[in-house]
Amino acid sequence: MTRTAIEIRRWFGKVALLLAGLWVVVLVALVAGIAQGGSVPVLNLVLGVLPAVAFVPATYFAIGLHRTDDPEQINKFWPWALGLAIAGMVLLIGSAYGLYRVEQS
């Protein structure tokens, strides 16, 4: 595997970390709302934490992708990191839309 191929696969890991970071920002906003005394329904908490199911393993695989130089490990890690990060974003957007729809009704 060429150095360029390795760097492209690591770039996918960076994208996974970026998407996980966006979820952390949303989570911090949720926690800040709670800390300021806001009333947060249980549904909001569950939907805020739900994307962790995908983002936590995506972060694990992305970090593993950056720590290794073994082409076999890199080929194993990058699809998991990117796929789980995309799944996490789908969960995050779906949760946000679901909360929006609940608030509208």
N, CA, C and O atoms as CSV, one atom per row, in Angstrom:
chain,resi,resn,atom,element,x,y,z
A,1,MET,N,N,0.850,-1.170,0.000
A,1,MET,CA,C,0.000,0.000,0.000
A,1,MET,C,C,0.900,1.238,0.000
A,1,MET,O,O,1.871,1.319,0.751
A,2,THR,N,N,0.558,2.182,-0.846
A,2,THR,CA,C,1.366,3.396,-0.945
A,2,THR,C,C,1.072,4.344,0.215
A,2,THR,O,O,0.065,4.220,0.912
A,3,ARG,N,N,1.967,5.273,0.391
A,3,ARG,CA,C,1.809,6.260,1.462
A,3,ARG,C,C,0.565,7.122,1.226
A,3,ARG,O,O,-0.115,7.515,2.174
A,4,THR,N,N,0.278,7.410,-0.032
A,4,THR,CA,C,-0.909,8.203,-0.357
A,4,THR,C,C,-2.186,7.469,0.037
A,4,THR,O,O,-3.107,8.077,0.582
A,5,ALA,N,N,-2.249,6.170,-0.233
A,5,ALA,CA,C,-3.427,5.378,0.131
A,5,ALA,C,C,-3.619,5.361,1.649
A,5,ALA,O,O,-4.744,5.443,2.142
A,6,ILE,N,N,-2.526,5.255,2.372
A,6,ILE,CA,C,-2.609,5.273,3.838
A,6,ILE,C,C,-3.136,6.621,4.321
A,6,ILE,O,O,-3.987,6.674,5.209
A,7,GLU,N,N,-2.635,7.707,3.742
A,7,GLU,CA,C,-3.071,9.042,4.158
A,7,GLU,C,C,-4.545,9.290,3.827
A,7,GLU,O,O,-5.252,9.940,4.598
A,8,ILE,N,N,-5.006,8.781,2.700
A,8,ILE,CA,C,-6.426,8.937,2.352
A,8,ILE,C,C,-7.293,8.187,3.352
A,8,ILE,O,O,-8.327,8.698,3.782
A,9,ARG,N,N,-6.888,6.998,3.721
A,9,ARG,CA,C,-7.652,6.233,4.703
A,9,ARG,C,C,-7.624,6.913,6.071
A,9,ARG,O,O,-8.616,6.880,6.799
A,10,ARG,N,N,-6.512,7.520,6.417
A,10,ARG,CA,C,-6.448,8.260,7.681
A,10,ARG,C,C,-7.303,9.517,7.620
A,10,ARG,O,O,-7.835,9.959,8.638
A,11,TRP,N,N,-7.437,10.092,6.437
A,11,TRP,CA,C,-8.310,11.244,6.282
A,11,TRP,C,C,-9.745,10.849,6.604
A,11,TRP,O,O,-10.471,11.625,7.225
A,12,PHE,N,N,-10.169,9.646,6.189
A,12,PHE,CA,C,-11.494,9.160,6.540
A,12,PHE,C,C,-11.639,9.061,8.059
A,12,PHE,O,O,-12.709,9.336,8.603
A,13,GLY,N,N,-10.572,8.672,8.735
A,13,GLY,CA,C,-10.590,8.642,10.195
A,13,GLY,C,C,-10.757,10.029,10.785
A,13,GLY,O,O,-11.440,10.199,11.795
A,14,LYS,N,N,-10.137,11.021,10.163
A,14,LYS,CA,C,-10.286,12.403,10.633
A,14,LYS,C,C,-11.710,12.891,10.433
A,14,LYS,O,O,-12.242,13.624,11.267
A,15,VAL,N,N,-12.326,12.490,9.337
A,15,VAL,CA,C,-13.731,12.850,9.109
A,15,VAL,C,C,-14.602,12.221,10.201
A,15,VAL,O,O,-15.519,12.859,10.718
A,16,ALA,N,N,-14.310,10.973,10.543
A,16,ALA,CA,C,-15.070,10.302,11.606
A,16,ALA,C,C,-14.914,11.050,12.927
A,16,ALA,O,O,-15.890,11.221,13.658
A,17,LEU,N,N,-13.713,11.491,13.237
A,17,LEU,CA,C,-13.494,12.241,14.477
A,17,LEU,C,C,-14.202,13.595,14.440
A,17,LEU,O,O,-14.720,14.047,15.461
A,18,LEU,N,N,-14.229,14.243,13.281
A,18,LEU,CA,C,-14.933,15.509,13.148
A,18,LEU,C,C,-16.426,15.330,13.409
A,18,LEU,O,O,-17.028,16.116,14.141
A,19,LEU,N,N,-17.015,14.311,12.821
A,19,LEU,CA,C,-18.444,14.071,13.018
A,19,LEU,C,C,-18.749,13.724,14.474
A,19,LEU,O,O,-19.766,14.157,15.015
A,20,ALA,N,N,-17.877,12.950,15.106
A,20,ALA,CA,C,-18.061,12.650,16.525
A,20,ALA,C,C,-17.930,13.927,17.356
A,20,ALA,O,O,-18.642,14.102,18.345
A,21,GLY,N,N,-17.036,14.804,16.961
A,21,GLY,CA,C,-16.879,16.080,17.655
A,21,GLY,C,C,-18.127,16.949,17.547
A,21,GLY,O,O,-18.482,17.646,18.497
A,22,LEU,N,N,-18.792,16.912,16.397
A,22,LEU,CA,C,-20.036,17.662,16.244
A,22,LEU,C,C,-21.100,17.140,17.206
A,22,LEU,O,O,-21.864,17.917,17.779
A,23,TRP,N,N,-21.143,15.838,17.376
A,23,TRP,CA,C,-22.097,15.264,18.332
A,23,TRP,C,C,-21.759,15.705,19.757
A,23,TRP,O,O,-22.661,15.981,20.548
A,24,VAL,N,N,-20.484,15.773,20.085
A,24,VAL,CA,C,-20.081,16.208,21.427
A,24,VAL,C,C,-20.546,17.642,21.676
A,24,VAL,O,O,-20.957,17.973,22.787
A,25,VAL,N,N,-20.484,18.492,20.654
A,25,VAL,CA,C,-20.969,19.869,20.805
A,25,VAL,C,C,-22.458,19.877,21.130
A,25,VAL,O,O,-22.903,20.628,21.998
A,26,VAL,N,N,-23.223,19.049,20.439
A,26,VAL,CA,C,-24.657,18.945,20.714
A,26,VAL,C,C,-24.888,18.425,22.136
A,26,VAL,O,O,-25.772,18.906,22.844
A,27,LEU,N,N,-24.092,17.447,22.541
A,27,LEU,CA,C,-24.225,16.891,23.884
A,27,LEU,C,C,-23.882,17.927,24.951
A,27,LEU,O,O,-24.553,17.996,25.981
A,28,VAL,N,N,-22.851,18.730,24.718
A,28,VAL,CA,C,-22.484,19.785,25.663
A,28,VAL,C,C,-23.608,20.818,25.756
A,28,VAL,O,O,-23.896,21.317,26.844
A,29,ALA,N,N,-24.239,21.142,24.638
A,29,ALA,CA,C,-25.362,22.079,24.659
A,29,ALA,C,C,-26.521,21.512,25.475
A,29,ALA,O,O,-27.186,22.246,26.207
A,30,LEU,N,N,-26.762,20.213,25.349
A,30,LEU,CA,C,-27.824,19.564,26.129
A,30,LEU,C,C,-27.503,19.621,27.619
A,30,LEU,O,O,-28.370,19.939,28.434
A,31,VAL,N,N,-26.269,19.315,27.969
A,31,VAL,CA,C,-25.849,19.349,29.372
A,31,VAL,C,C,-25.896,20.782,29.911
A,31,VAL,O,O,-26.282,20.993,31.060
A,32,ALA,N,N,-25.510,21.763,29.099
A,32,ALA,CA,C,-25.560,23.159,29.537
A,32,ALA,C,C,-26.997,23.597,29.793
A,32,ALA,O,O,-27.260,24.340,30.738
A,33,GLY,N,N,-27.924,23.144,28.960
A,33,GLY,CA,C,-29.337,23.461,29.186
A,33,GLY,C,C,-29.837,22.882,30.491
A,33,GLY,O,O,-30.608,23.518,31.210
A,34,ILE,N,N,-29.392,21.668,30.795
A,34,ILE,CA,C,-29.773,21.046,32.065
A,34,ILE,C,C,-29.149,21.786,33.231
A,34,ILE,O,O,-29.806,22.000,34.250
A,35,ALA,N,N,-27.885,22.183,33.096
A,35,ALA,CA,C,-27.176,22.866,34.185
A,35,ALA,C,C,-27.773,24.235,34.482
A,35,ALA,O,O,-27.677,24.718,35.610
A,36,GLN,N,N,-28.382,24.861,33.495
A,36,GLN,CA,C,-28.986,26.173,33.713
A,36,GLN,C,C,-30.395,26.071,34.286
A,36,GLN,O,O,-31.092,27.075,34.431
A,37,GLY,N,N,-30.798,24.871,34.604
A,37,GLY,CA,C,-32.088,24.688,35.243
A,37,GLY,C,C,-33.232,24.459,34.279
A,37,GLY,O,O,-34.401,24.506,34.664
A,38,GLY,N,N,-32.898,24.214,33.040
A,38,GLY,CA,C,-33.945,23.957,32.049
A,38,GLY,C,C,-34.605,22.614,32.277
A,38,GLY,O,O,-33.979,21.670,32.760
A,39,SER,N,N,-35.856,22.543,31.928
A,39,SER,CA,C,-36.596,21.294,32.047
A,39,SER,C,C,-36.370,20.485,30.774
A,39,SER,O,O,-36.759,20.899,29.682
A,40,VAL,N,N,-35.747,19.345,30.928
A,40,VAL,CA,C,-35.439,18.504,29.778
A,40,VAL,C,C,-36.184,17.186,29.930
A,40,VAL,O,O,-35.928,16.432,30.868
A,41,PRO,N,N,-37.109,16.903,29.007
A,41,PRO,CA,C,-37.826,15.629,29.082
A,41,PRO,C,C,-36.880,14.444,28.872
A,41,PRO,O,O,-35.813,14.570,28.272
A,42,VAL,N,N,-37.304,13.309,29.379
A,42,VAL,CA,C,-36.492,12.093,29.267
A,42,VAL,C,C,-36.256,11.731,27.805
A,42,VAL,O,O,-35.182,11.244,27.451
A,43,LEU,N,N,-37.252,11.965,26.957
A,43,LEU,CA,C,-37.106,11.666,25.533
A,43,LEU,C,C,-35.946,12.451,24.926
A,43,LEU,O,O,-35.192,11.915,24.114
A,44,ASN,N,N,-35.800,13.708,25.313
A,44,ASN,CA,C,-34.688,14.522,24.806
A,44,ASN,C,C,-33.340,13.944,25.235
A,44,ASN,O,O,-32.394,13.916,24.448
A,45,LEU,N,N,-33.256,13.486,26.476
A,45,LEU,CA,C,-32.005,12.889,26.955
A,45,LEU,C,C,-31.670,11.622,26.185
A,45,LEU,O,O,-30.528,11.417,25.773
A,46,VAL,N,N,-32.664,10.784,25.995
A,46,VAL,CA,C,-32.433,9.524,25.281
A,46,VAL,C,C,-31.999,9.794,23.848
A,46,VAL,O,O,-31.051,9.181,23.357
A,47,LEU,N,N,-32.686,10.705,23.180
A,47,LEU,CA,C,-32.338,11.008,21.795
A,47,LEU,C,C,-31.012,11.755,21.685
A,47,LEU,O,O,-30.353,11.682,20.648
A,48,GLY,N,N,-30.613,12.460,22.717
A,48,GLY,CA,C,-29.315,13.129,22.707
A,48,GLY,C,C,-28.160,12.164,22.872
A,48,GLY,O,O,-27.079,12.380,22.323
A,49,VAL,N,N,-28.385,11.097,23.629
A,49,VAL,CA,C,-27.332,10.121,23.900
A,49,VAL,C,C,-27.330,8.983,22.867
A,49,VAL,O,O,-26.321,8.295,22.710
A,50,LEU,N,N,-28.431,8.788,22.178
A,50,LEU,CA,C,-28.557,7.691,21.210
A,50,LEU,C,C,-27.430,7.625,20.167
A,50,LEU,O,O,-26.963,6.524,19.875
A,51,PRO,N,N,-26.973,8.741,19.595
A,51,PRO,CA,C,-25.894,8.647,18.610
A,51,PRO,C,C,-24.574,8.105,19.172
A,51,PRO,O,O,-23.685,7.736,18.404
A,52,ALA,N,N,-24.439,8.054,20.480
A,52,ALA,CA,C,-23.223,7.482,21.078
A,52,ALA,C,C,-23.035,6.030,20.680
A,52,ALA,O,O,-21.910,5.531,20.645
A,53,VAL,N,N,-24.134,5.353,20.382
A,53,VAL,CA,C,-24.061,3.951,19.958
A,53,VAL,C,C,-23.160,3.808,18.736
A,53,VAL,O,O,-22.475,2.795,18.588
A,54,ALA,N,N,-23.153,4.796,17.872
A,54,ALA,CA,C,-22.312,4.746,16.676
A,54,ALA,C,C,-21.030,5.568,16.827
A,54,ALA,O,O,-19.977,5.158,16.339
A,55,PHE,N,N,-21.104,6.718,17.495
A,55,PHE,CA,C,-19.934,7.599,17.554
A,55,PHE,C,C,-18.807,7.063,18.436
A,55,PHE,O,O,-17.634,7.273,18.126
A,56,VAL,N,N,-19.137,6.389,19.508
A,56,VAL,CA,C,-18.072,5.866,20.385
A,56,VAL,C,C,-17.220,4.820,19.668
A,56,VAL,O,O,-15.994,4.927,19.698
A,57,PRO,N,N,-17.822,3.801,19.015
A,57,PRO,CA,C,-16.969,2.866,18.278
A,57,PRO,C,C,-16.280,3.514,17.078
A,57,PRO,O,O,-15.162,3.132,16.732
A,58,ALA,N,N,-16.932,4.494,16.436
A,58,ALA,CA,C,-16.288,5.185,15.307
A,58,ALA,C,C,-15.019,5.891,15.770
A,58,ALA,O,O,-14.002,5.876,15.076
A,59,THR,N,N,-15.086,6.501,16.933
A,59,THR,CA,C,-13.909,7.171,17.487
A,59,THR,C,C,-12.820,6.159,17.827
A,59,THR,O,O,-11.638,6.413,17.591
A,60,TYR,N,N,-13.209,5.032,18.370
A,60,TYR,CA,C,-12.243,3.971,18.677
A,60,TYR,C,C,-11.502,3.524,17.411
A,60,TYR,O,O,-10.275,3.424,17.405
A,61,PHE,N,N,-12.251,3.258,16.351
A,61,PHE,CA,C,-11.628,2.806,15.106
A,61,PHE,C,C,-10.798,3.922,14.458
A,61,PHE,O,O,-9.751,3.643,13.874
A,62,ALA,N,N,-11.246,5.174,14.550
A,62,ALA,CA,C,-10.491,6.284,13.978
A,62,ALA,C,C,-9.157,6.470,14.698
A,62,ALA,O,O,-8.134,6.728,14.064
A,63,ILE,N,N,-9.172,6.340,16.011
A,63,ILE,CA,C,-7.922,6.453,16.763
A,63,ILE,C,C,-7.000,5.291,16.423
A,63,ILE,O,O,-5.797,5.482,16.244
A,64,GLY,N,N,-7.555,4.091,16.333
A,64,GLY,CA,C,-6.749,2.933,15.936
A,64,GLY,C,C,-6.159,3.102,14.551
A,64,GLY,O,O,-5.037,2.669,14.291
A,65,LEU,N,N,-6.907,3.724,13.671
A,65,LEU,CA,C,-6.439,3.985,12.311
A,65,LEU,C,C,-5.228,4.901,12.304
A,65,LEU,O,O,-4.318,4.722,11.495
A,66,HIS,N,N,-5.210,5.871,13.190
A,66,HIS,CA,C,-4.083,6.806,13.241
A,66,HIS,C,C,-2.887,6.273,14.014
A,66,HIS,O,O,-1.780,6.794,13.875
A,67,ARG,N,N,-3.089,5.251,14.820
A,67,ARG,CA,C,-1.994,4.734,15.646
A,67,ARG,C,C,-1.181,3.646,14.967
A,67,ARG,O,O,-0.098,3.304,15.442
A,68,THR,N,N,-1.681,3.092,13.860
A,68,THR,CA,C,-0.998,1.964,13.255
A,68,THR,C,C,-0.422,2.327,11.884
A,68,THR,O,O,-0.920,3.218,11.196
A,69,ASP,N,N,0.631,1.618,11.512
A,69,ASP,CA,C,1.195,1.729,10.172
A,69,ASP,C,C,1.012,0.431,9.395
A,69,ASP,O,O,1.440,0.324,8.246
A,70,ASP,N,N,0.378,-0.550,10.020
A,70,ASP,CA,C,0.157,-1.846,9.390
A,70,ASP,C,C,-0.966,-1.715,8.355
A,70,ASP,O,O,-2.098,-1.394,8.717
A,71,PRO,N,N,-0.666,-1.961,7.068
A,71,PRO,CA,C,-1.701,-1.814,6.032
A,71,PRO,C,C,-2.919,-2.713,6.248
A,71,PRO,O,O,-4.037,-2.335,5.899
A,72,GLU,N,N,-2.710,-3.886,6.817
A,72,GLU,CA,C,-3.839,-4.786,7.073
A,72,GLU,C,C,-4.781,-4.194,8.115
A,72,GLU,O,O,-6.001,-4.251,7.958
A,73,GLN,N,N,-4.221,-3.628,9.173
A,73,GLN,CA,C,-5.038,-2.986,10.216
A,73,GLN,C,C,-5.751,-1.753,9.659
A,73,GLN,O,O,-6.918,-1.510,9.965
A,74,ILE,N,N,-5.042,-0.985,8.843
A,74,ILE,CA,C,-5.640,0.217,8.258
A,74,ILE,C,C,-6.827,-0.161,7.382
A,74,ILE,O,O,-7.875,0.483,7.439
A,75,ASN,N,N,-6.664,-1.202,6.575
A,75,ASN,CA,C,-7.758,-1.651,5.719
A,75,ASN,C,C,-8.939,-2.167,6.522
A,75,ASN,O,O,-10.076,-2.132,6.051
A,76,LYS,N,N,-8.679,-2.641,7.724
A,76,LYS,CA,C,-9.755,-3.134,8.590
A,76,LYS,C,C,-10.459,-1.984,9.312
A,76,LYS,O,O,-11.676,-2.027,9.496
A,77,PHE,N,N,-9.719,-0.970,9.718
A,77,PHE,CA,C,-10.269,0.097,10.543
A,77,PHE,C,C,-11.046,1.160,9.765
A,77,PHE,O,O,-12.099,1.602,10.225
A,78,TRP,N,N,-10.549,1.583,8.594
A,78,TRP,CA,C,-11.146,2.755,7.973
A,78,TRP,C,C,-12.604,2.583,7.568
A,78,TRP,O,O,-13.371,3.531,7.737
A,79,PRO,N,N,-13.047,1.428,7.040
A,79,PRO,CA,C,-14.476,1.353,6.709
A,79,PRO,C,C,-15.371,1.403,7.953
A,79,PRO,O,O,-16.467,1.962,7.918
A,80,TRP,N,N,-14.893,0.814,9.040
A,80,TRP,CA,C,-15.663,0.844,10.281
A,80,TRP,C,C,-15.755,2.264,10.822
A,80,TRP,O,O,-16.829,2.707,11.228
A,81,ALA,N,N,-14.641,2.975,10.828
A,81,ALA,CA,C,-14.634,4.340,11.352
A,81,ALA,C,C,-15.585,5.231,10.560
A,81,ALA,O,O,-16.401,5.947,11.141
A,82,LEU,N,N,-15.480,5.186,9.248
A,82,LEU,CA,C,-16.317,6.050,8.421
A,82,LEU,C,C,-17.777,5.604,8.447
A,82,LEU,O,O,-18.673,6.441,8.557
A,83,GLY,N,N,-18.024,4.323,8.349
A,83,GLY,CA,C,-19.402,3.825,8.349
A,83,GLY,C,C,-20.136,4.119,9.642
A,83,GLY,O,O,-21.295,4.534,9.623
A,84,LEU,N,N,-19.471,3.908,10.757
A,84,LEU,CA,C,-20.112,4.185,12.046
A,84,LEU,C,C,-20.314,5.680,12.263
A,84,LEU,O,O,-21.300,6.089,12.876
A,85,ALA,N,N,-19.390,6.500,11.767
A,85,ALA,CA,C,-19.556,7.951,11.891
A,85,ALA,C,C,-20.750,8.423,11.070
A,85,ALA,O,O,-21.510,9.281,11.518
A,86,ILE,N,N,-20.919,7.875,9.887
A,86,ILE,CA,C,-22.078,8.228,9.070
A,86,ILE,C,C,-23.364,7.751,9.747
A,86,ILE,O,O,-24.367,8.465,9.759
A,87,ALA,N,N,-23.329,6.555,10.304
A,87,ALA,CA,C,-24.503,6.051,11.037
A,87,ALA,C,C,-24.819,6.957,12.226
A,87,ALA,O,O,-25.988,7.218,12.514
A,88,GLY,N,N,-23.797,7.430,12.910
A,88,GLY,CA,C,-24.002,8.343,14.030
A,88,GLY,C,C,-24.634,9.649,13.593
A,88,GLY,O,O,-25.498,10.186,14.287
A,89,MET,N,N,-24.207,10.171,12.438
A,89,MET,CA,C,-24.808,11.402,11.934
A,89,MET,C,C,-26.263,11.182,11.551
A,89,MET,O,O,-27.108,12.046,11.784
A,90,VAL,N,N,-26.557,10.029,10.964
A,90,VAL,CA,C,-27.951,9.708,10.635
A,90,VAL,C,C,-28.787,9.663,11.919
A,90,VAL,O,O,-29.899,10.189,11.961
A,91,LEU,N,N,-28.248,9.037,12.956
A,91,LEU,CA,C,-28.959,8.998,14.240
A,91,LEU,C,C,-29.133,10.399,14.828
A,91,LEU,O,O,-30.195,10.722,15.360
A,92,LEU,N,N,-28.096,11.227,14.732
A,92,LEU,CA,C,-28.163,12.581,15.282
A,92,LEU,C,C,-29.189,13.421,14.533
A,92,LEU,O,O,-30.000,14.108,15.155
A,93,ILE,N,N,-29.161,13.375,13.215
A,93,ILE,CA,C,-30.116,14.151,12.420
A,93,ILE,C,C,-31.531,13.612,12.628
A,93,ILE,O,O,-32.485,14.381,12.741
A,94,GLY,N,N,-31.659,12.291,12.677
A,94,GLY,CA,C,-32.967,11.695,12.931
A,94,GLY,C,C,-33.515,12.070,14.300
A,94,GLY,O,O,-34.709,12.335,14.447
A,95,SER,N,N,-32.653,12.091,15.290
A,95,SER,CA,C,-33.077,12.483,16.641
A,95,SER,C,C,-33.516,13.943,16.667
A,95,SER,O,O,-34.539,14.282,17.261
A,96,ALA,N,N,-32.739,14.798,16.020
A,96,ALA,CA,C,-33.085,16.218,15.982
A,96,ALA,C,C,-34.404,16.436,15.264
A,96,ALA,O,O,-35.233,17.230,15.709
A,97,TYR,N,N,-34.601,15.738,14.162
A,97,TYR,CA,C,-35.864,15.869,13.428
A,97,TYR,C,C,-37.029,15.321,14.253
A,97,TYR,O,O,-38.115,15.901,14.269
A,98,GLY,N,N,-36.795,14.212,14.928
A,98,GLY,CA,C,-37.841,13.654,15.778
A,98,GLY,C,C,-38.241,14.608,16.889
A,98,GLY,O,O,-39.428,14.772,17.174
A,99,LEU,N,N,-37.260,15.236,17.516
A,99,LEU,CA,C,-37.569,16.221,18.566
A,99,LEU,C,C,-38.301,17.429,17.989
A,99,LEU,O,O,-39.210,17.973,18.615
A,100,TYR,N,N,-37.907,17.831,16.818
A,100,TYR,CA,C,-38.575,18.967,16.144
A,100,TYR,C,C,-40.042,18.641,15.903
A,100,TYR,O,O,-40.919,19.464,16.165
A,101,ARG,N,N,-40.306,17.433,15.403
A,101,ARG,CA,C,-41.682,17.029,15.112
A,101,ARG,C,C,-42.515,16.926,16.399
A,101,ARG,O,O,-43.691,17.289,16.415
A,102,VAL,N,N,-41.894,16.429,17.471
A,102,VAL,CA,C,-42.613,16.321,18.751
A,102,VAL,C,C,-42.970,17.717,19.273
A,102,VAL,O,O,-44.070,17.936,19.781
A,103,GLU,N,N,-42.034,18.652,19.141
A,103,GLU,CA,C,-42.278,20.017,19.621
A,103,GLU,C,C,-43.348,20.721,18.794
A,103,GLU,O,O,-44.054,21.589,19.308
A,104,GLN,N,N,-43.475,20.358,17.524
A,104,GLN,CA,C,-44.456,20.995,16.644
A,104,GLN,C,C,-45.874,20.516,16.927
A,104,GLN,O,O,-46.839,21.213,16.615
A,105,SER,N,N,-46.005,19.336,17.513
A,105,SER,CA,C,-47.360,18.816,17.732
A,105,SER,C,C,-47.853,19.063,19.139
A,105,SER,O,O,-48.974,18.685,19.476
